[in-house]
């Protein structure tokens, strides 16, 4: 009961520090909005892959555009006005797909890729960093040199090669990003663990005969949780952008509708449907900004030297 009370008090203390950062709170609110959009949005939007050429290039509600079409009866170009309707609040693309439904689908894809790929990378980086720092010596030297080698690899070329071999799959993208994005986490966790392994509670655990596994999992990892949370929060935007970039250049999963895919479709039709590229671009911008703001707020909240 006491440990639970202390844990809740500590969490409340960090929350009180974090909430003083208005940008961090704003970022958290937007992230909650994204989560709710991804969870309940599909129940209120159309099928993002449904094609309807009769509704193609319809602008957002409140906008109107003029489009020149060829009239086969008069054999002349006729200008007609296309008006945005509430049926498609954000408009449609050149295939008549509802842009709002595509944005909602892209939200789910971006959040899933960001969370799962970052989870793999952070978990692997934490394990490698803590193990390397705890054992030190030859183990630390070999692991850090391997980390240095991994950091020199051109990961984009690795992505292209793996996707070329296994095909464009969302699962492959998540796994590849996760298995190649752990190096920065490992270095940061190692630095923190180096200062922890000489603390009195670690020396006491060794004196009492605790195993290396128990010391790592019970004493070291819990003491770097705050750093892990900050690293994960700041890493998610980069992962989301990486997936969007792969989809934008045509290396994403063609079976899912992501923001990068919508951006690609919009970029190909900027002259006729400018809104298609703007909507996912705005979502990417604010999503990256929100996670960065929240990450900065958490970093300041967990840092006792920071005057929040």
Helices and strands as residue ranges (DSSP letters): H 2-18, H 22-40, G 41-43, G 53-55, E 64-71, E 76-83, G 86-88, H 99-135, H 137-152, H 155-166, H 170-180, H 183-196, H 200-207, H 212-214, I 215-220, G 221-224, H 225-248, H 259-267, H 275-302
